C-alpha cells in the first residue's frame, strides 16, 4: 500500500480512506479491468459499437449552416461573426468504434454580440441532434466566453496613443477593430479602457509567424511616449 500511495502521489491515509483493505483495492482494480475489457469487446462489434464521431455529422452540418447565416449578416469593418469546428477527437484504435468523441468549436462574436447568445445557438444544435437520434448524447462545456469590447474614439488613451504614433511615424495610424482573444478583455471587464497596439507582422498562430524588428523598436518608442504623456510626465 505504501508503494501504491507513493506512485499515486498521495499519503497512505488517502489510499486507506478509499480502500480500507488490500482486498477492497484488488476488487476495484479487477472491476475496472473487467469493465475495460467488456467495453473493448463491445466497441469492436458493428452491431453493438456506437460511432460517436459519425453521430457528430449532423452537428457539423448545422455548424456549417450557422456560419453561412452569420456570413450573411452585416459585417464590421474588421470582419464578421463566425463559427467553426476547430478540433475533433475520439477513438482509441482502428478496430474499435469510438463511443466518445470531443468536438472543439469556436464562435467568434462582434462587439455588439454576447457570448451567451452564441452558446444558446450551439445548445439548440445539440438539442436537435438529440431529438433526431436517441443514441446521441452530448454536453456543451464552454471553456471560456467573453462579450465583445468596443472602445470609444474619444477615450484619452486613444488620443494619446494616436498622437504619439503620428509623431514617431510621421503619418496617421489607422484605427480599426480586431477579432480574436486578447488580454484587453480582462482590463475592459475591470472597467479599464484598453487599446491594442503592436508591431508589424503576419501569419499569426503558425510556424512561420513573423514580426518586423524595426517596427518593434518604433512601438517601444511610441508606447514610452504614450505612457509619459498619458501619465503627465515629460
VEXDREN-2710 file (C-alpha; in Angstrom, 1 decimal):
% VEXDREN-2710
k/r/px/py/pz
1/UNK/0.0/0.0/0.0
2/UNK/2.9/2.3/0.7
3/UNK/4.3/1.8/-2.8
4/UNK/0.8/2.4/-4.3
5/UNK/0.5/5.7/-2.4
6/UNK/3.9/6.8/-3.4
7/UNK/3.2/6.2/-7.1
8/UNK/-0.2/7.9/-6.8
9/UNK/1.5/10.9/-5.2
10/UNK/-0.7/10.7/-2.0
11/UNK/-0.2/9.6/1.6
12/UNK/-1.2/6.1/2.7
13/UNK/-4.1/7.5/4.7
14/UNK/-5.7/8.7/1.5
15/UNK/-5.5/5.3/-0.1
16/UNK/-6.9/3.6/3.1
17/UNK/-9.7/6.2/3.1
18/UNK/-11.0/4.9/-0.3
19/UNK/-9.8/1.3/0.1
20/UNK/-9.8/0.1/3.7
21/UNK/-8.2/-3.3/2.9
22/UNK/-5.9/-4.7/0.3
23/UNK/-8.8/-6.9/-0.8
24/UNK/-11.0/-3.9/-1.5
25/UNK/-8.3/-2.3/-3.6
26/UNK/-7.8/-5.5/-5.6
27/UNK/-11.6/-5.8/-6.1
28/UNK/-11.7/-2.3/-7.5
29/UNK/-8.7/-3.0/-9.8
30/UNK/-10.3/-6.2/-11.1
31/UNK/-13.7/-4.5/-11.7
32/UNK/-12.0/-1.6/-13.6
33/UNK/-10.0/-4.1/-15.7
34/UNK/-13.1/-6.2/-16.4
35/UNK/-15.1/-3.1/-17.5
36/UNK/-12.3/-2.0/-19.8
37/UNK/-12.2/-5.5/-21.5
38/UNK/-16.0/-5.6/-21.8
39/UNK/-16.0/-2.1/-23.3
40/UNK/-13.3/-3.0/-25.8
41/UNK/-15.2/-6.1/-26.9
42/UNK/-18.5/-4.2/-27.3
43/UNK/-16.8/-1.3/-29.2
44/UNK/-15.3/-3.8/-31.7
45/UNK/-18.7/-5.3/-32.7
46/UNK/-20.6/-3.5/-35.5
47/UNK/-24.0/-4.3/-34.0
48/UNK/-23.0/-3.1/-30.5
49/UNK/-20.5/-0.3/-31.0
50/UNK/-21.5/3.3/-31.1
51/UNK/-19.7/5.6/-33.5
52/UNK/-19.7/8.9/-31.6
53/UNK/-17.7/10.6/-34.4
54/UNK/-20.3/9.7/-37.0
55/UNK/-23.1/10.9/-34.7
56/UNK/-21.5/14.3/-34.8
57/UNK/-22.1/14.6/-38.6
58/UNK/-25.5/16.4/-38.2
59/UNK/-23.9/18.8/-35.7
60/UNK/-21.1/19.6/-38.1
61/UNK/-23.6/20.2/-40.8
62/UNK/-25.5/22.6/-38.7
63/UNK/-22.4/24.4/-37.6
64/UNK/-21.6/25.0/-41.3
65/UNK/-25.1/26.2/-41.9
66/UNK/-25.0/28.6/-38.9
67/UNK/-21.7/30.0/-40.2
68/UNK/-23.3/30.7/-43.6
69/UNK/-26.1/32.5/-41.8
70/UNK/-23.6/34.6/-39.8
71/UNK/-21.8/35.4/-43.1
72/UNK/-25.0/36.9/-44.5
73/UNK/-25.4/39.3/-41.5
74/UNK/-24.0/42.8/-41.6
75/UNK/-20.2/42.8/-41.1
76/UNK/-18.0/45.1/-39.0
77/UNK/-15.1/46.9/-40.7
78/UNK/-12.7/44.4/-39.2
79/UNK/-14.5/41.2/-40.1
80/UNK/-17.6/39.1/-39.5
81/UNK/-19.1/36.9/-36.8
82/UNK/-18.3/33.2/-37.4
83/UNK/-18.5/29.7/-36.1
84/UNK/-16.4/26.7/-37.0
85/UNK/-15.4/23.2/-35.8
86/UNK/-11.8/23.6/-34.6
87/UNK/-10.8/20.1/-33.4
88/UNK/-12.4/16.7/-33.2
89/UNK/-11.0/13.7/-31.2
90/UNK/-12.2/10.2/-30.4
91/UNK/-11.5/6.5/-30.6
92/UNK/-8.5/4.5/-29.4
93/UNK/-7.8/2.1/-32.2
94/UNK/-8.8/1.2/-35.8
95/UNK/-10.9/-1.9/-34.9
96/UNK/-13.0/-0.2/-32.3
97/UNK/-16.0/2.1/-32.6
98/UNK/-15.4/5.4/-30.8
99/UNK/-18.0/5.6/-28.1
100/UNK/-16.8/9.0/-27.0
101/UNK/-15.8/12.0/-29.2
102/UNK/-14.9/15.5/-28.3
103/UNK/-15.6/18.4/-30.7
104/UNK/-14.0/21.7/-30.3
105/UNK/-15.9/24.8/-31.6
106/UNK/-15.0/28.4/-31.8
107/UNK/-17.7/31.1/-32.1
108/UNK/-16.3/34.5/-32.9
109/UNK/-18.5/37.4/-31.9
110/UNK/-18.7/41.0/-33.0
111/UNK/-18.5/43.9/-30.5
112/UNK/-22.3/44.1/-30.2
113/UNK/-22.9/40.4/-29.7
114/UNK/-23.0/38.5/-26.4
115/UNK/-21.2/35.2/-25.9
116/UNK/-24.2/33.7/-24.1
117/UNK/-26.2/34.1/-27.4
118/UNK/-23.6/32.1/-29.2
119/UNK/-23.7/29.4/-26.5
120/UNK/-27.5/29.2/-26.9
121/UNK/-27.1/28.7/-30.7
122/UNK/-24.9/25.7/-30.0
123/UNK/-27.2/24.3/-27.3
124/UNK/-30.1/24.4/-29.8
125/UNK/-28.0/22.5/-32.4
126/UNK/-27.3/19.8/-29.8
127/UNK/-30.9/19.6/-28.8
128/UNK/-32.0/18.9/-32.4
129/UNK/-29.3/16.2/-32.7
130/UNK/-30.6/14.5/-29.6
131/UNK/-34.2/14.6/-30.9
132/UNK/-33.1/13.2/-34.3
133/UNK/-31.2/10.2/-32.9
134/UNK/-31.7/8.6/-29.4
135/UNK/-28.1/7.4/-29.4
136/UNK/-26.8/10.9/-29.5
137/UNK/-25.9/12.4/-26.1
138/UNK/-23.8/15.4/-25.6
139/UNK/-22.8/18.1/-23.1
140/UNK/-21.8/21.6/-24.1
141/UNK/-18.9/22.9/-21.9
142/UNK/-17.9/26.5/-22.5
143/UNK/-14.1/26.7/-22.0
144/UNK/-14.2/30.5/-22.0
145/UNK/-16.5/33.2/-23.1
146/UNK/-16.3/36.9/-23.2
147/UNK/-18.5/39.6/-24.7
148/UNK/-17.2/41.9/-27.4
149/UNK/-15.4/45.1/-26.4
150/UNK/-15.5/48.4/-28.2
151/UNK/-13.6/51.5/-27.1
152/UNK/-14.8/55.0/-27.8
153/UNK/-12.7/57.1/-30.2
154/UNK/-12.7/60.0/-27.7
155/UNK/-11.1/57.9/-24.9
156/UNK/-8.0/59.8/-23.6
157/UNK/-5.7/56.8/-24.1
158/UNK/-6.8/56.6/-27.8
159/UNK/-6.0/60.2/-28.4
160/UNK/-2.6/60.0/-26.6
161/UNK/-1.5/56.9/-28.5
162/UNK/-2.6/58.2/-31.8
163/UNK/-0.6/61.4/-31.2
164/UNK/2.5/59.5/-30.1
165/UNK/2.3/57.2/-33.1
166/UNK/1.8/60.1/-35.6
167/UNK/4.8/61.9/-34.1
168/UNK/7.1/58.9/-34.3
169/UNK/6.0/57.6/-37.7
170/UNK/5.2/60.9/-39.4
171/UNK/1.8/59.7/-40.5
172/UNK/-1.6/58.9/-39.1
173/UNK/-2.1/55.4/-37.8
174/UNK/-5.3/53.6/-39.0
175/UNK/-7.8/52.6/-36.3
176/UNK/-9.9/49.5/-36.5
177/UNK/-11.3/46.7/-34.5
178/UNK/-9.9/43.2/-34.4
179/UNK/-11.1/39.7/-33.9
180/UNK/-9.6/37.2/-31.5
181/UNK/-8.9/36.6/-27.9
182/UNK/-6.8/39.3/-26.2
183/UNK/-5.9/40.2/-22.6
184/UNK/-7.5/43.6/-23.3
185/UNK/-10.9/41.9/-22.5
186/UNK/-9.7/41.3/-18.9
187/UNK/-8.9/45.0/-18.4
188/UNK/-12.2/46.1/-20.1
189/UNK/-14.2/43.9/-17.8
190/UNK/-12.5/45.6/-14.9
191/UNK/-13.5/49.0/-16.2
192/UNK/-10.1/49.9/-17.5
193/UNK/-10.0/51.4/-21.1
194/UNK/-7.6/49.4/-23.2
195/UNK/-6.3/49.8/-26.7
196/UNK/-4.4/47.2/-28.8
197/UNK/-1.2/48.4/-30.4
198/UNK/1.7/46.4/-31.7
199/UNK/4.4/45.9/-34.3
200/UNK/4.0/44.9/-37.9
201/UNK/4.0/41.1/-38.7
202/UNK/2.0/38.3/-40.2
203/UNK/1.0/34.7/-40.3
204/UNK/-0.2/34.6/-36.7
205/UNK/-0.6/31.3/-34.9
206/UNK/1.6/29.5/-37.5
207/UNK/5.1/28.1/-37.5
208/UNK/6.0/31.0/-39.9
209/UNK/4.7/33.8/-37.7
210/UNK/7.0/36.8/-38.0
211/UNK/7.5/40.3/-36.8
212/UNK/9.3/43.3/-38.3
213/UNK/12.1/44.2/-35.9
214/UNK/12.2/47.9/-37.0
215/UNK/8.6/48.2/-36.1
216/UNK/9.3/46.6/-32.7
217/UNK/11.7/49.5/-32.0
218/UNK/9.1/52.0/-33.2
219/UNK/6.5/50.5/-31.0
220/UNK/8.7/50.8/-28.0
221/UNK/9.3/54.5/-28.6
222/UNK/5.6/55.1/-29.2
223/UNK/4.5/53.2/-26.1
224/UNK/7.0/55.1/-24.0
225/UNK/5.9/58.5/-25.4
226/UNK/2.2/57.5/-24.8
227/UNK/2.9/56.5/-21.2
228/UNK/4.8/59.7/-20.4
229/UNK/2.1/61.9/-22.0
230/UNK/-0.9/60.0/-20.5
231/UNK/0.6/59.9/-17.0
232/UNK/1.6/63.6/-17.2
233/UNK/5.3/63.1/-17.5
234/UNK/7.8/64.8/-19.7
END
